[in-house]
Amino acid sequence: MEKAFKNHLKSEFPFLCQGKLLLAVSGGVDSVVLAHLCKLAKLNFSIAHCNFNLRDAESDSDEEFVLDLADRLDVEVFIENFDTKAYAEDEKISIQMAARELRYHWFEELSVALKYDYVLTAHHANDNLETFLINLVRGTGLEGFTGIKAVNNTVIRPLLTFSRKEIEAYAELHKIKWREDSSNASNKYLRNKIRHDVVPVLEELNPQLLNGFANTQAHLNDSLNLVEDYIGLIYPEIVSKTMYGYNLKIDFLKKLPNTKAVLYELLKTFGFSEWEDVYQLLDAQSGKIVYSSTHRLIKDRDVLILAENEPDRKMQEYFIEEGENILMLPMGRFTISEVDEISKTAPNCVFLNAEKLTFPLVLRKWSNGDVFYPFGMKGKKKLSDFFNDNKLSLPEKESTWILCSGNEIVWIVNRRADNRFAITDPSQKILKITYTV
């Protein structure tokens, strides 16, 4: 295995030989063997061990074992303790996901602070198969079947072509000691259940399971590359970037032979799960929305608008105090000044009768039922009607700010002033407000 490992490094990861590496070591057989192989390959590496404090004294013994391993290999070692259960509760995620996030966040911090080029993990061929089966059970797209990546940015997995049996056999042959994680024996977790109950049956059916799986996965990766190439070709014809997110052209989508598949590929990273609802948006009435946990897909005439979910409007309220000259806000800058006359007007600028204003002025988002008296018109108008007349999309409506004096609208920022606060006499005190993004 040592020779095979060195050849694998030479052919697939030659850059590791010149890099400064951080090796994740749990104390289990796979990571311990990887540490020994890296030492024999004369790689420049340090060890990082996470104590997740999930198994009481056993976790502490793992830590002591890794410290001793680093001493025997004569390499630097870093240890970090985590309150994994508390993190999982705070983030409302599983223990496994919490441990993963904590681990990789720490690895990234170490890499940046100490200038490590790559992080090495000891995932092997059986891990890859188990991940495939987990995704199969839970449901996934093509990407979920392509397995663990051998190179994922700066995370490298040099044992991915080796099986668990090969790794254990190497450890036993060279009398390498390791730690057994007692939780691996439990079927409490899906991965363990697949490892103990499913994979052995599959290996009975096909003793060359891992080889066959590797070939299948290679074909799946080729298919994924083909899909990604196709999406890359049609993407410019379908998608355009806007200040609110993205617009997808409905007419072009409907002409494609595999519209559902294209929609999935375009939107799969935005958290949508109700794909039939997404597809039906193409023929829905304008205003229909499908939500994910983070984004919305909105039917708006001849496009689908992809935008982030709207923040809580109640949190979006700001005040302009009397005498204030400049107000810096997340959406831009408001400049307030007294002037002697009305100069050239622009959409981002308004001239107001200061004598009619009640301070503090309030900047807020629009609400259903809002009305104003549009400058240059007689009578009042609902904001919703004003927006519809101007064919504003839902994200455009939501991003519009309203300047108010008391309960009265003064200015629909960047769009229209209210007639009630217009200058009707040159002798009136004039307040100029300019909005700059």
C-alpha positions as CSV (number, residue, x, y, z in Angstrom):
1,M,0.0,0.0,0.0
2,E,2.9,2.3,0.7
3,K,4.1,2.1,-2.9
4,A,0.6,2.5,-4.2
5,F,0.0,5.5,-2.1
6,K,3.3,7.2,-3.3
7,N,2.4,6.5,-6.9
8,H,-1.1,7.9,-6.3
9,L,0.4,11.1,-4.8
10,K,2.7,11.4,-7.8
11,S,0.0,10.9,-10.4
12,E,-3.0,12.7,-8.8
13,F,-1.6,15.1,-6.2
14,P,2.0,16.1,-7.1
15,F,1.4,19.5,-5.6
16,L,1.2,18.0,-2.1
17,C,4.9,17.2,-2.2
18,Q,5.7,20.9,-2.1
19,G,2.9,22.1,0.1
20,K,2.5,22.8,3.8
21,L,-0.2,20.4,4.9
22,L,-2.7,20.1,7.8
23,L,-3.8,16.5,8.4
24,A,-7.0,15.8,10.2
25,V,-6.5,12.9,12.6
26,S,-9.3,11.5,14.7
27,G,-7.3,8.6,16.1
28,G,-9.2,6.0,13.9
29,V,-7.4,3.6,11.7
30,D,-7.9,5.5,8.5
31,S,-6.5,8.8,9.7
32,V,-3.7,7.1,11.7
33,V,-2.6,5.1,8.6
34,L,-2.7,8.3,6.5
35,A,-0.4,10.0,9.0
36,H,2.1,7.2,8.8
37,L,1.9,7.1,5.0
38,C,2.4,10.9,4.8
39,K,5.5,10.6,7.1
40,L,6.9,7.8,4.8
41,A,6.2,10.0,1.8
42,K,8.2,12.8,3.5
43,L,5.3,15.3,3.2
44,N,5.5,18.5,5.2
45,F,2.5,18.1,7.5
46,S,1.1,18.9,10.9
47,I,-1.8,17.1,12.7
48,A,-5.1,18.7,13.8
49,H,-7.4,16.8,16.2
50,C,-10.9,17.8,17.2
51,N,-12.2,16.8,20.6
52,F,-16.0,17.0,20.3
53,N,-16.6,16.0,23.9
54,L,-19.3,13.6,22.9
55,R,-18.0,10.4,24.5
56,D,-16.7,11.6,27.9
57,A,-13.4,9.9,28.9
58,E,-13.2,8.1,25.5
59,S,-12.9,11.5,23.8
60,D,-10.1,12.5,26.1
61,S,-8.3,9.2,25.5
62,D,-8.5,9.8,21.8
63,E,-6.9,13.2,22.3
64,E,-4.1,11.7,24.4
65,F,-3.5,9.0,21.7
66,V,-3.2,11.7,19.0
67,L,-0.8,13.7,21.1
68,D,1.4,10.6,21.5
69,L,1.1,9.8,17.7
70,A,2.3,13.3,16.8
71,D,5.2,12.9,19.2
72,R,6.2,9.5,17.7
73,L,6.0,10.9,14.2
74,D,7.8,14.1,15.3
75,V,5.2,16.4,13.8
76,E,3.4,19.5,15.2
77,V,-0.1,18.9,16.6
78,F,-3.1,21.1,17.3
79,I,-5.9,20.2,19.6
80,E,-9.3,22.0,19.8
81,N,-12.1,21.2,22.2
82,F,-15.7,21.8,21.2
83,D,-19.0,21.9,23.0
84,T,-20.7,20.1,20.1
85,K,-24.1,19.5,21.7
86,A,-24.5,23.2,22.6
87,Y,-23.5,24.2,19.1
88,A,-26.0,21.8,17.6
89,E,-28.8,23.1,19.8
90,D,-28.0,26.7,19.1
91,E,-27.8,26.1,15.3
92,K,-30.8,23.7,15.4
93,I,-28.8,21.0,13.4
94,S,-27.8,17.4,14.0
95,I,-24.8,16.4,16.1
96,Q,-23.1,15.0,13.0
97,M,-23.7,18.2,11.1
98,A,-22.5,20.3,14.1
99,A,-19.3,18.3,14.3
100,R,-18.7,18.7,10.6
101,E,-19.2,22.5,10.7
102,L,-17.0,22.9,13.7
103,R,-14.3,20.7,12.3
104,Y,-14.0,22.4,8.9
105,H,-14.4,26.0,10.3
106,W,-11.5,25.3,12.6
107,F,-9.4,23.8,9.8
108,E,-10.0,26.9,7.7
109,E,-9.0,29.2,10.6
110,L,-5.8,27.2,11.2
111,S,-5.0,27.2,7.5
112,V,-5.4,31.0,7.2
113,A,-3.6,31.9,10.4
114,L,-0.7,29.5,9.9
115,K,-0.6,29.5,6.1
116,Y,-1.3,25.9,5.4
117,D,-1.8,25.2,1.7
118,Y,-4.1,22.1,2.0
119,V,-6.1,20.1,4.5
120,L,-5.9,16.3,4.2
121,T,-8.7,14.1,5.4
122,A,-8.7,10.2,5.4
123,H,-12.0,9.5,3.6
124,H,-11.7,6.2,1.7
125,A,-13.6,4.2,-0.9
126,N,-16.0,2.7,1.7
127,D,-16.9,6.2,2.9
128,N,-17.6,7.2,-0.7
129,L,-19.9,4.2,-1.2
130,E,-21.8,4.9,2.1
131,T,-22.3,8.5,1.1
132,F,-23.7,7.4,-2.2
133,L,-26.2,5.1,-0.5
134,I,-27.1,7.7,2.1
135,N,-28.0,10.2,-0.7
136,L,-29.9,7.4,-2.5
137,V,-32.0,6.8,0.6
138,R,-32.7,10.5,1.2
139,G,-33.2,11.4,-2.4
140,T,-30.8,13.5,-4.5
141,G,-30.0,14.8,-7.9
142,L,-27.2,13.6,-10.2
143,E,-24.6,15.5,-8.2
144,G,-25.5,13.6,-5.0
145,F,-24.4,10.4,-6.8
146,T,-21.0,11.6,-7.9
147,G,-19.5,11.0,-4.5
148,I,-17.0,12.6,-2.2
149,K,-14.6,14.8,-4.2
150,A,-10.9,13.9,-4.0
151,V,-10.1,17.6,-4.4
152,N,-12.6,20.1,-2.9
153,N,-10.9,23.5,-3.0
154,T,-8.1,23.1,-0.5
155,V,-9.4,19.9,1.1
156,I,-7.6,16.9,-0.3
157,R,-8.6,13.2,0.2
158,P,-5.7,11.0,-0.9
159,L,-7.1,7.7,0.4
160,L,-10.3,7.9,-1.6
161,T,-9.2,5.1,-3.9
162,F,-8.3,2.7,-1.1
163,S,-10.8,0.5,0.7
164,R,-11.2,0.1,4.5
165,K,-9.9,-3.5,4.2
166,E,-6.7,-2.3,2.6
167,I,-6.2,0.3,5.2
168,E,-6.8,-2.0,8.1
169,A,-4.6,-4.7,6.6
170,Y,-1.8,-2.2,6.2
171,A,-2.2,-1.1,9.9
172,E,-2.2,-4.8,11.1
173,L,0.8,-5.7,8.9
174,H,2.9,-2.8,10.3
175,K,1.5,-3.2,13.9
176,I,0.1,0.4,13.8
177,K,-2.2,1.1,16.7
178,W,-5.4,3.1,16.5
179,R,-8.4,4.0,18.5
180,E,-11.9,2.5,18.0
181,D,-14.8,4.9,18.2
182,S,-17.5,3.1,20.2
183,S,-20.2,5.1,18.5
184,N,-19.3,3.4,15.2
185,A,-20.7,0.1,16.5
186,S,-24.2,1.6,17.0
187,N,-26.9,1.7,14.3
188,K,-28.3,4.9,15.8
189,Y,-26.8,6.8,12.8
190,L,-27.9,6.1,9.2
191,R,-24.3,5.8,8.0
192,N,-23.6,3.1,10.5
193,K,-26.7,1.2,9.6
194,I,-25.8,1.2,6.0
195,R,-22.2,0.2,6.9
196,H,-23.3,-2.8,9.1
197,D,-26.5,-4.0,7.4
198,V,-26.6,-2.9,3.8
199,V,-23.1,-2.9,2.4
200,P,-22.3,-6.5,3.5
201,V,-25.4,-7.8,1.6
202,L,-24.3,-5.9,-1.5
203,E,-20.8,-7.4,-1.2
204,E,-22.3,-10.8,-1.0
205,L,-24.1,-10.1,-4.2
206,N,-21.0,-8.7,-5.8
207,P,-17.6,-9.3,-4.2
208,Q,-16.2,-6.7,-6.5
209,L,-18.7,-4.1,-5.3
210,L,-16.2,-1.3,-4.7
211,N,-14.6,-1.7,-8.2
212,G,-18.0,-1.8,-9.9
213,F,-19.1,1.2,-7.9
214,A,-16.0,3.2,-8.8
215,N,-16.7,2.5,-12.5
216,T,-20.3,3.5,-12.2
217,Q,-19.3,6.7,-10.3
218,A,-16.9,7.6,-13.1
219,H,-19.7,7.4,-15.6
220,L,-21.9,9.5,-13.4
221,N,-19.2,12.1,-13.1
222,D,-18.9,12.2,-16.9
223,S,-22.7,12.6,-17.2
224,L,-22.6,15.4,-14.7
225,N,-19.9,17.2,-16.6
226,L,-22.0,16.9,-19.7
227,V,-25.0,18.4,-18.0
228,E,-22.9,21.3,-16.6
229,D,-21.4,22.0,-20.0
230,Y,-25.0,22.1,-21.5
231,I,-26.2,24.4,-18.7
232,G,-23.2,26.6,-19.3
233,L,-24.1,27.0,-23.0
234,I,-27.7,27.9,-22.5
235,Y,-27.3,30.0,-19.2
236,P,-26.6,33.3,-20.9
237,E,-29.8,32.9,-23.0
238,I,-32.0,32.2,-20.0
239,V,-30.6,34.1,-17.0
240,S,-29.9,37.8,-16.5
241,K,-28.6,39.4,-13.3
242,T,-30.6,42.2,-11.7
243,M,-30.2,44.3,-8.6
244,Y,-32.8,42.1,-6.9
245,G,-31.4,38.7,-7.9
246,Y,-31.9,36.9,-11.3
247,N,-34.5,36.9,-14.1
248,L,-35.2,33.6,-16.0
249,K,-36.9,34.0,-19.4
250,I,-40.0,31.8,-19.5
251,D,-40.4,31.7,-23.3
252,F,-36.8,30.3,-23.7
253,L,-37.3,27.8,-20.9
254,K,-40.5,26.4,-22.4
255,K,-38.9,25.8,-25.8
256,L,-36.3,23.5,-24.2
257,P,-36.8,19.7,-24.5
258,N,-36.0,19.1,-20.9
259,T,-37.4,22.1,-19.1
260,K,-37.9,20.5,-15.7
261,A,-34.3,19.2,-15.6
262,V,-32.9,22.6,-16.6
263,L,-34.9,24.4,-13.9
264,Y,-33.5,21.9,-11.4
265,E,-30.0,22.5,-12.5
266,L,-30.4,26.3,-12.4
267,L,-32.1,26.4,-9.0
268,K,-30.8,23.4,-7.1
269,T,-28.4,25.5,-4.9
270,F,-31.2,27.8,-3.7
271,G,-32.9,25.4,-1.4
272,F,-36.1,24.6,-3.4
273,S,-37.7,21.2,-2.8
274,E,-41.2,21.4,-4.4
275,W,-40.0,21.0,-7.9
276,E,-43.4,20.4,-9.4
277,D,-44.6,23.7,-8.0
278,V,-41.5,25.4,-9.5
279,Y,-42.3,23.9,-12.9
280,Q,-45.9,24.9,-12.8
281,L,-44.9,28.5,-12.2
282,L,-44.1,28.7,-15.9
283,D,-47.9,28.8,-16.7
284,A,-49.1,30.4,-13.5
285,Q,-50.6,33.9,-13.1
286,S,-48.3,36.8,-12.4
287,G,-47.6,37.2,-8.7
288,K,-47.5,33.4,-7.9
289,I,-44.6,32.5,-5.6
290,V,-42.7,29.4,-4.6
291,Y,-40.5,29.6,-1.5
292,S,-37.5,27.9,-0.2
293,S,-36.0,28.6,3.2
294,T,-33.8,31.3,1.8
295,H,-35.2,32.4,-1.6
296,R,-38.4,33.0,-3.6
297,L,-39.2,32.3,-7.2
298,I,-41.8,34.8,-8.5
299,K,-43.8,34.6,-11.7
300,D,-43.7,38.2,-13.1
301,R,-45.2,38.4,-16.6
302,D,-42.7,36.8,-19.0
303,V,-39.9,36.0,-16.4
304,L,-39.4,34.1,-13.2
305,I,-37.7,36.3,-10.7
306,L,-35.3,34.6,-8.3
307,A,-34.8,36.7,-5.2
308,E,-33.9,36.3,-1.5
309,N,-36.8,36.1,0.9
310,E,-37.9,39.5,2.1
311,P,-36.5,40.6,5.5
312,D,-38.8,41.5,8.3
313,R,-40.3,44.9,7.4
314,K,-40.8,45.9,11.0
315,M,-37.0,45.9,11.5
316,Q,-36.6,48.3,8.5
317,E,-37.4,51.7,9.9
318,Y,-35.1,54.7,10.3
319,F,-35.5,58.3,11.5
320,I,-34.2,61.6,10.2
321,E,-34.0,64.1,13.0
322,E,-34.4,67.9,12.5
323,G,-31.1,69.5,11.7
324,E,-29.5,66.3,10.5
325,N,-27.4,66.8,7.4
326,I,-26.2,63.3,6.4
327,L,-27.7,59.9,7.2
328,M,-25.8,56.8,6.3
329,L,-28.0,53.7,6.0
330,P,-27.5,50.2,4.7
331,M,-29.3,51.0,1.4
332,G,-27.5,54.3,0.8
333,R,-26.9,57.9,1.9
334,F,-29.5,60.6,2.5
335,T,-28.2,64.2,2.3
336,I,-30.5,66.9,3.8
337,S,-30.0,70.6,3.4
338,E,-31.9,73.9,3.3
339,V,-31.7,75.7,-0.1
340,D,-32.9,79.0,-1.4
341,E,-34.5,77.8,-4.6
342,I,-35.5,74.7,-6.5
343,S,-32.7,73.6,-8.8
344,K,-32.7,70.9,-11.5
345,T,-34.8,68.0,-10.3
346,A,-33.9,64.3,-10.6
347,P,-35.6,61.0,-9.4
348,N,-33.2,60.7,-6.5
349,C,-33.8,64.2,-5.3
350,V,-36.9,66.0,-3.7
351,F,-37.6,69.6,-2.7
352,L,-40.1,69.9,0.2
353,N,-41.9,72.6,2.0
354,A,-40.1,72.4,5.4
355,E,-42.8,74.2,7.2
356,K,-45.2,71.3,6.6
357,L,-42.8,68.6,7.9
358,T,-43.0,67.0,11.3
359,F,-39.8,65.7,12.7
360,P,-38.4,63.1,13.0
361,L,-39.1,62.0,9.4
362,V,-39.5,58.3,9.1
363,L,-38.0,56.1,6.4
364,R,-39.8,52.8,6.0
365,K,-41.0,50.2,3.6
366,W,-44.5,50.4,2.1
367,S,-47.5,48.7,3.6
368,N,-50.8,47.6,2.2
369,G,-53.3,50.4,2.4
370,D,-50.7,53.2,2.0
371,V,-52.0,56.1,0.0
372,F,-50.4,59.4,-1.2
373,Y,-51.2,62.4,-3.4
374,P,-48.9,62.1,-6.4
375,F,-47.1,65.3,-7.4
376,G,-48.6,66.7,-10.6
377,M,-51.9,65.0,-10.1
378,K,-55.1,65.7,-8.4
379,G,-56.5,63.5,-5.7
380,K,-54.9,60.5,-3.9
381,K,-53.8,57.1,-5.1
382,K,-53.0,53.8,-3.4
383,L,-49.4,52.9,-3.5
384,S,-50.3,49.4,-4.7
385,D,-52.0,51.0,-7.8
386,F,-49.1,53.3,-8.4
387,F,-46.7,50.3,-8.3
388,N,-48.9,48.3,-10.7
389,D,-49.3,51.3,-13.1
390,N,-45.5,51.5,-13.2
391,K,-45.2,47.7,-13.7
392,L,-43.0,47.2,-10.7
393,S,-42.1,43.6,-9.9
394,L,-42.5,42.3,-6.3
395,P,-38.8,42.7,-5.4
396,E,-38.9,46.2,-6.8
397,K,-41.9,47.0,-4.6
398,E,-40.3,45.5,-1.6
399,S,-37.1,47.5,-2.1
400,T,-38.9,50.8,-2.4
401,W,-38.4,53.2,0.5
402,I,-41.1,55.6,1.7
403,L,-40.3,58.9,3.5
404,C,-43.0,59.9,5.9
405,S,-43.9,63.0,8.0
406,G,-46.0,61.6,10.8
407,N,-48.5,59.3,9.1
408,E,-48.4,61.1,5.8
409,I,-46.2,60.0,2.9
410,V,-43.7,62.7,1.7
411,W,-41.8,60.9,-0.9
412,I,-41.7,57.5,-2.6
413,V,-37.9,57.5,-2.8
414,N,-36.5,57.6,-6.3
415,R,-40.0,57.5,-7.8
416,R,-42.5,60.3,-6.9
417,A,-43.0,63.1,-4.4
418,D,-46.3,63.8,-2.6
419,N,-48.2,66.9,-3.7
420,R,-49.0,67.9,-0.1
421,F,-45.4,68.9,0.6
422,A,-44.7,70.6,-2.7
423,I,-43.3,74.1,-2.9
424,T,-46.1,76.5,-3.9
425,D,-44.5,79.8,-2.9
426,P,-40.8,80.8,-3.4
427,S,-40.9,82.4,0.0
428,Q,-41.4,79.0,1.7
429,K,-38.6,77.3,3.5
430,I,-37.2,74.7,1.2
431,L,-35.6,71.4,2.3
432,K,-33.7,69.4,-0.3
433,I,-33.2,65.6,0.3
434,T,-31.0,63.6,-2.0
435,Y,-30.6,59.8,-2.0
436,T,-27.4,58.2,-3.2
437,V,-26.8,54.5,-3.4
